[in-house]
Amino acid sequence: MDSTRMEQKNKKKRGRKFILFLLVIILIITGYTVFQYYQGLQLADTGDKKETNYEFNGATDENGRINILLMGVDSRGEEKSRTDTMMIAQVDPKTNETKLVSLMRDIYVEIPGYQNYKLNTAFYLGGPELLRKTIKQNFGVEIQHYMLVDFKGFENSVDILAPDGIKIDVEKAMSENIGVQLEQGTQRLNGKELLGYARFRADQEGDFGRVERQQKVISAVKEEALSLDSLTKLPKMIGATQPYIETNMGKFDQMGLIKDVLLGNSSDIKKLTIPVEGSYTNGYYEHAGSVIEIDFAQNKEELQNFLNE
């Protein structure tokens, strides 16, 4: 009887020690995460960047999926700017599947309340809300959240995540209008160079080549983020990027999106580019310049099938 009681006491002691050990580990991890996050915040140099509270009235998706409008801008202190990058990221909480749709900025669209113009002009005229309305009117997609990222934040996050750069196969020499000079060949690019690579469009492929490179960059960043060494830097990266992000998502939702896009279980994020191949022609209008005129029925059907399959 005494030995049984003694054994029970020892089990309780071991149980308490194990719980204490877990609490200590959790505290250490939490402390490290918070410390790294605030270290990242201190690294951000926002200068005279002004905070803008944008209106956004996205409706809930009937299937429970979450659509986020991702926009990349290089504001350079201007009051207004056009979006250089426009994507819809979809996260399905039921399947943990992530999809990414790239929208060409020169698509000639109906902008509610304005004359027809390029898609990225909608943001210039009315911020994320008008861009959301424009996408809804032309493609029938409901978007619940937006995330506007200044390109400086992208540079910072890459340099923290991968101090030695991210491996990219640069398919040709690039320098025009990207602020850096890149040579052809496989190399490791820092944040500024990687951004320049993603933004290059001064060739025959134009915006289509740029969208393909943007998707290639996301895959390369994801691969880098999955390394054990990079995982420990994620809190610092998020902290350094935070001041450059404007969104209607809470911090936990933002971190969840980063987790889903960068650390998702699937080896590849499903991707789509609008317009789809064979569904567009090049056009020109005096008030808008060179544009992409698309078959809206075909592209709307392709987009709906992709997001709802």
N, C-alpha and C positions, 0 to 999 in steps of 0.2 A: 504493500500500500504506500509506504514511504517512498519507495523507488518510483512508483507511478506518479505521485505528486511532484517529486523532484523532476521527473522527465517533463511533466506538464509545465512546471515553472521555467525550465530551460527553454522549452519551445516558445513560451510567451516572451522570454528575454530575447531569444533570437529573432522573433517576429518584430519586437519593438526596435531592435537594432537595425533590422532590415528596413523598416519604415523610416527610421531616423536617417539611415544612409540615403534612401530615395529622396527624402526632403532636402538633404544637404546637396545632392546632385541637382535637383530641380532649382534650388536657390542659386547654385553656382551658374547653371545654364541661363537662368533668368537674369542674373546680375551681369553676366558676360554679354548677353543680347542687348540689354538696356545700355550698357557702357559703350558697346560698339555702335549702337544706333546714334547715341548722342555725339560720339566721336565723328561719325559721318556728318551729322548736322553742322558741326563746327567747320568741316572742310568745305561746305558749300559757300560760294562767293556770289551772292545774288545782286550785289551792287544796289542800283536804284529800282530793282524789280518791284512792280506794284501788284498787290493782290487784287484779283477780280472775282467777284461772286456772280457767276453766270447762272441764268435761269435755265432749268432743264426739266421738262415735263413728260418724260417717257412713261408709257403704259406698261403694266405687267404682262409678261409673255404668258399666253394661255397654257403652254406646255411646261411652265416652270423653269424654262431655260433663262439664262442671264446673258443679255447682249450688252457689250460695252463699246462705246465709240472711242477709239484711240486716235489722237491727233498729235502730230509732231509739228512744232513751229520754231522758227528762228526769229524771235521778235526784235532783237537788237534795239530794244528801248522804244520801239514804235507803239503808238496807241493801238493801231490795228495791224493785223498781218493775215496773210493767207496761209492755209495749212499745207505744208509740204508733203505730209504723210497722212493718209486717212485709212483706218482699218476698223473692222468690226471683229471683236473677240467674243466668241460665244463659249460659255461654260455651262455644262449640263450637270447639275448636282446629283442627278440620279445615276449617271454613268461615269462621272468624272472625266468626260471627254471634252477636249478643247479644240475649237476650230477658229481659223483666222481667215478673214476675207479682206483682200486689198482692193480699194476703190481708186481707180485712176482719177487724178485730180482734174484732168481736162475734159471729162465727160460733159457733154452739152445737155443740161437738164432744165426742167421747170423749177424755179425757185419761188415758193409761195410769197405773193405780194410784190414780186419784182419781175423784170423781164428775164427770159431764158439766158443762162450764162454758164460758165464752167462750174463744176461741182464745188471746187475749193473756194469759190467766191462767196458761197453761202455763209461760210464762217466769217469772212471779212465783213459781210453786211449785217449779220445778226448773231454771231457767236455760235456756240455748240447747239443751242436750241433751234436756230434756223437751219443749221446743217442737219439736225435730227429730223425736222419736218420735211426737208428736201429729200432725204433718203426714204422716209416713210411714203411720201407722195409718189416718188418715182419707182421705188422697188418694193413697197409694201412690207418693210421690216420695222418691227417695234424695237426701240433701243431704250434700255432702262437707265444706263449710267454713261457718263463720259469721263475721259481722262486726257487732259491736255498736258503734254510734256514739252518743256523747253529743251532744245537740243543740247544745251550746256549740261543739263542733268544727265543726258545719255552719255556724254563724254566722261563725266565724273564717275558714273556707275561702272563703266567698262574699265577704267583705270584702277578702280578699287578691286573689282572682281578679278581682273587679270593684269597685274602690274607689268608682266612681261608681254602683254598683248594677246590678241585672239587670232588664232590661225585661220587665214583666208587665202584661197586661191584667186588672186587678182588676174582676171582674164586678159587685160590689156593695160597699157599705160594710161593713167588718168590724172588730170590736173585742172581742167577748165571748170571754173566757177565752184570749186569744192574746198578751196583754202589749203589744200595739201597737194603734194606731188607723189603719185604712186607708180611704181614700176610693175611690169608684168611678172607673174610668178607667185608661188606659194610663200607666204611670209606672215609674221605676227604683227598685227596692226594695233596701235594704241587707240584710245577713245576718239581723238580728233580724226585720225586716219580712217578708222572704221566708219565714222559718221560720213566722212567725205566719200568713201567707197559706196555707202548706201544711197547717197544723194546724187551721184554722178548720172547725168542724162545726155551728155554732149556727144552722142553717137547716133547711128541709124536706128537703134532700138528705142531711143528716147525714154519716155516714161515707162514703157513696158519692161525695158531692161532694168530700170531703176527699181520697179516693184519686185522683180525677180531677185535683185540683189538684196533688197530689204528683207525678203523672206529668208534668203540665204544667211543673212546676218543674224536674224532671230534664232535660226537653228544652230548657228555656231556659238552664240551666247548661251543658249540652253545647254549645249554639250559642255561648255566650260563650267557653267554653274553646277552641273551634276558631279564635278570632281569634289573629293572630300575636302581639299584645301579651300576651294571656293565657297563651299557651304558655310564655313565658319565666317566668311566675309560678307554674307548676305545682309545681316543686320546693319553693318556699316554702310553697305552699298545703298540700302533703302533709306537710311538716314541722310546720306549725301544727296540723294535724288529728291527727297521729300520737298525741299523748298522750290524745286523747279516743276512741281506737279500741281495742277489745279483740277479738282474733281469733286463730284457729289457723292463719292464713295467714302465710307469710314476707313480709318487706318487698318482695321482688321480685314475689311473687304479688299483693300489695296494689297495687303500682304498675301491674302488668299489668291488674288488674281496672279501675282508674281509667282506664287507657289505652283499654281495650275499651269501657267505658261512655261516657266523655266524648269520646274521640278516634277511635271506630270509623269505618270507611269509609262505612258505610251512613248515609244521611241521617236515618233514623228507627230507633229501637230498637223491636222488636216488643213489644207490651204486651198483657197480659190481666189482667182483674180477676175474682177469685173472691169471691162467687158470680157466675155469668154472669146476664145479664138473663133474667127470667122463671123463675128456678129457686129462688126463696126466698120466705119469708113472715116477717113480724115476729112475735116471740113474747115471752113473759114468764114468768120463773120466780122464785119467792120468794128463792132463794139466789143467783141470778145477775143478776136485774133484766131489763132489755130486751135481747133477743138476736135474732140472725138465724138462722132455721131454714132449712136448705137441702136441696135434692135432691142427696144425695151421689153417687149413681150418675151423674147428668148432669154434675155439676161435676168429678168425677174423670175422666170420659171427655174432657171439654173440655180439662182441664188436661194430661192425658197426650197428647192429639193436638197441643196447642200446643207442648209441650216436645219431642216426638219426631217432629214432621212432617219 
